[in-house]
Amino acid sequence: MRYEFHDSHTGGTLRLQRHEPHIDRFFFRDRTVRQERLLTIAWNAGPDAPVVIDGVEYLFPAQSILPLMVNQSFQIDQSSNVIAWQFDREFYCIVDHDKEVSCIGFLFYGVKDVMFLRLDTVEERKFEALLAVFEDEFSTKDTIQGEMLRMLVKRLIIKLTRLAREQYLEPDVSEKDFDIVRRFNLLVENNYRYLHAVSDYADLLNKSPKTLSNLFALYRFPNPLQVIHNRIALEAKRLLMYTDKSTKEIAYELGFEEVAHFSRFFKKQSGAAPTEFKEQLKATLIGKN
């Protein structure tokens, strides 16, 4: 079953999808539909299932929720019990409303590209109840339907952010320090194509590079430079997988003046040169067909 709401005032879209039993593959987004800028929150309410995100296969655990960003390509197989909420920034912008939900730079655009949030029996019942409210509201057609659905999306994100903090954060992380980490992560997301040094982001945060490094080390986050490098490498892989751009074009798009410098960087991060990575990807796709 699929519910969909289009907001005539903002042009925004919200979808709620339940898997149809006769379909074996669900929520697929590839190079042909990457222009569809929808955040996705997928809930595996059944047994473990495989999920492929940006070409990497993971196990989607039973009774867990997976937040997926607008620029992630993904495919969930064996998805007979998967439920997903999808919405664009015109419906609810998580950046503009970060003071309400506190998810930017952590739940979305954080240091972890993939985050599985596990539900215990109590949380499972809570999400089932919230799902029922969503379905009821989709069926209620009136002038405040959009605002009611936005309130429910906000509630959903807050619940997920709380779970993520419990499951992925050290308990002694202070709000002030955590805010700096989140701001750093968002700055990297917005500037990784042009700014490659920790000092660039330290300046934007009015901190010293050493202060940032010490802060990340204190809470056992990946060090700031590795966060930057991981994001650049991830985008390079996406461009190699989902576009026909040359290594030279990708290098310049990601802020490298020399192709050789980019190739060395990519090989260090991924274990293969860009051309080798693409050949390996082709061989994998041929093997699956």
TORLUMTOR-278015 format. One record per residue (C-alpha): residue in one letter; x, y, z; residue number from 0. Coordinates in steps of 0.2 Angstrom, whole numbers. Layout:
% TORLUMTOR-278015
 residu     u     v     w num
      A     X     Y     Z NUM
...
This chain:
% TORLUMTOR-278015
 residu     u     v     w num
      M     0     0     0   0
      R     6    17    -4   1
      Y     0    34     3   2
      E     6    50    -5   3
      F     2    69     0   4
      H     7    84   -11   5
      D     7   101    -2   6
      S    -1   113   -14   7
      H     6   128    -4   8
      T    25   122    -4   9
      G    25   109   -18  10
      G    32    97    -5  11
      T    29    78    -6  12
      L    27    65     8  13
      R    25    46     5  14
      L    22    32    16  15
      Q    24    15     8  16
      R    21    -3    14  17
      H    28   -17     4  18
      E    17   -27    -8  19
      P    19   -45    -5  20
      H    22   -50   -23  21
      I    37   -38   -25  22
      D    54   -44   -21  23
      R    64   -28   -22  24
      F    58   -12   -14  25
      F    64     6   -12  26
      F    76     6   -26  27
      R    85    22   -31  28
      D    98    22   -44  29
      R   107    34   -56  30
      T    91    36   -66  31
      V    81    43   -52  32
      R    94    52   -41  33
      Q    87    68   -45  34
      E    72    64   -34  35
      R    78    72   -18  36
      L    69    62    -5  37
      L    75    58    12  38
      T    70    40    17  39
      I    67    32    34  40
      A    65    13    31  41
      W    59     2    45  42
      N    62   -17    43  43
      A    48   -24    53  44
      G    52   -42    48  45
      P    67   -53    48  46
      D    84   -49    43  47
      A    86   -43    25  48
      P   100   -38    13  49
      V   101   -19     8  50
      V   113   -12    -4  51
      I   118     6    -1  52
      D   129    15   -14  53
      G   136    -2   -20  54
      V   140    -9    -3  55
      E   129   -23     4  56
      Y   124   -23    22  57
      L   112   -33    33  58
      F    97   -24    37  59
      P    93   -31    55  60
      A    75   -37    60  61
      Q    66   -23    69  62
      S    77    -9    65  63
      I    76     8    56  64
      L    88    15    43  65
      P    88    33    39  66
      L    94    36    21  67
      M   100    53    14  68
      V    94    61    -2  69
      N   110    57   -11  70
      Q   111    39    -6  71
      S   107    26   -19  72
      F    99    10   -11  73
      Q    90    -6   -15  74
      I    82   -17    -2  75
      D    78   -35    -6  76
      Q    68   -48     3  77
      S    57   -34     9  78
      S    41   -41    13  79
      N    40   -32    29  80
      V    48   -15    25  81
      I    39     1    28  82
      A    46    18    23  83
      W    43    36    25  84
      Q    50    48    11  85
      F    49    67    10  86
      D    58    81     2  87
      R    64    97     9  88
      E    49   107     2  89
      F    38    96    14  90
      Y    49    97    29  91
      C    67   104    28  92
      I    77    96    42  93
      V    91   110    40  94
      D    78   124    43  95
      H    70   115    57  96
      D    86   108    66  97
      K    82   117    82  98
      E    66   107    82  99
      V    73    90    78 100
      S    92    91    81 101
      C    96    78    68 102
      I   108    87    56 103
      G   126    81    56 104
      F   121    66    66 105
      L   106    56    60 106
      F   108    63    43 107
      Y   124    69    36 108
      G   134    63    51 109
      V   151    54    52 110
      K   142    37    50 111
      D   135    34    32 112
      V   124    20    38 113
      M   115    19    54 114
      F   104     5    59 115
      L    93     9    74 116
      R    87    -6    83 117
      L    69    -7    91 118
      D    66   -17   107 119
      T    48   -23   111 120
      V    43    -7   119 121
      E    49     4   105 122
      E    42    -7    92 123
      R    24    -5    99 124
      K    27    14    99 125
      F    32    14    81 126
      E    17     3    77 127
      A     6    16    85 128
      L    14    30    76 129
      L    12    21    60 130
      A    -7    19    63 131
      V    -8    38    66 132
      F     1    42    50 133
      E   -11    30    40 134
      D   -26    38    48 135
      E   -20    56    44 136
      F   -17    51    26 137
      S   -35    47    25 138
      T   -41    63    33 139
      K   -43    76    19 140
      D   -45    94    25 141
      T   -36   110    26 142
      I   -24   106    40 143
      Q   -19    89    34 144
      G    -2    95    28 145
      E     2   103    45 146
      M    -4    87    54 147
      L     7    76    43 148
      R    22    88    46 149
      M    19    87    65 150
      L    20    68    63 151
      V    36    68    53 152
      K    44    79    66 153
      R    39    67    80 154
      L    46    53    69 155
      I    63    61    67 156
      I    64    66    86 157
      K    61    48    91 158
      L    74    42    79 159
      T    87    55    85 160
      R    84    50   103 161
      L    87    31    98 162
      A   102    36    89 163
      R   109    46   103 164
      E   106    31   115 165
      Q   114    18   103 166
      Y   128    28    94 167
      L   134    41   106 168
      E   145    40   122 169
      P   134    44   137 170
      D   146    58   143 171
      V   145    69   127 172
      S   140    86   132 173
      E   127    96   122 174
      K   140   110   118 175
      D   153    98   111 176
      F   140    88   102 177
      D   134   104    93 178
      I   151   108    87 179
      V   153    90    80 180
      R   136    91    71 181
      R   140   108    64 182
      F   157   102    58 183
      N   149    87    49 184
      L   136    98    41 185
      L   150   110    35 186
      V   159    96    28 187
      E   143    90    18 188
      N   141   107    11 189
      N   159   111     7 190
      Y   169    95     4 191
      R   171    99   -15 192
      Y   181   114   -11 193
      L   188   113     7 194
      H   199    99    10 195
      A   209   104    26 196
      V   204   103    44 197
      S   210   121    46 198
      D   196   127    33 199
      Y   182   120    44 200
      A   191   126    61 201
      D   191   144    54 202
      L   172   142    50 203
      L   169   136    67 204
      N   180   149    76 205
      K   190   135    83 206
      S   208   129    81 207
      P   212   113    71 208
      K   219   105    87 209
      T   204   109    97 210
      L   193   100    84 211
      S   205    85    84 212
      N   205    84   103 213
      L   186    85   104 214
      F   184    71    91 215
      A   197    60   100 216
      L   188    63   117 217
      Y   172    56   111 218
      R   180    43   100 219
      F   173    50    84 220
      P   183    48    68 221
      N   196    61    67 222
      P   191    77    57 223
      L   203    74    43 224
      Q   196    57    40 225
      V   178    63    40 226
      I   183    75    26 227
      H   192    62    17 228
      N   178    49    19 229
      R   166    61    12 230
      I   176    65    -3 231
      A   180    47    -7 232
      L   161    42    -5 233
      E   156    55   -18 234
      A   170    50   -30 235
      K   163    32   -29 236
      R   146    38   -32 237
      L   152    48   -47 238
      L   161    33   -54 239
      M   146    21   -51 240
      Y   132    32   -56 241
      T   139    44   -70 242
      D   149    42   -86 243
      K   161    56   -80 244
      S   180    53   -83 245
      T   192    53   -69 246
      K   198    70   -74 247
      E   181    77   -73 248
      I   178    69   -56 249
      A   195    75   -50 250
      Y   191    93   -55 251
      E   173    92   -48 252
      L   180    87   -31 253
      G   192   101   -30 254
      F   208    92   -36 255
      E   220   103   -47 256
      E   230    87   -53 257
      V   222    71   -59 258
      A   237    61   -52 259
      H   234    69   -35 260
      F   216    63   -35 261
      S   220    46   -41 262
      R   233    43   -27 263
      F   220    50   -14 264
      F   207    38   -21 265
      K   218    23   -21 266
      K   223    26    -3 267
      Q   205    28     3 268
      S   197    14    -7 269
      G   212     2   -11 270
      A   210     4   -30 271
      A   214    17   -43 272
      P   198    26   -51 273
      T   200    16   -67 274
      E   202     0   -57 275
      F   187     3   -46 276
      K   176     6   -61 277
      E   183   -10   -70 278
      Q   179   -20   -54 279
      L   162   -13   -53 280
      K   158   -18   -71 281
      A   165   -35   -68 282
      T   153   -37   -53 283
      L   138   -31   -63 284
      I   142   -43   -77 285
      G   143   -57   -64 286
      K   126   -53   -57 287
      N   118   -54   -74 288
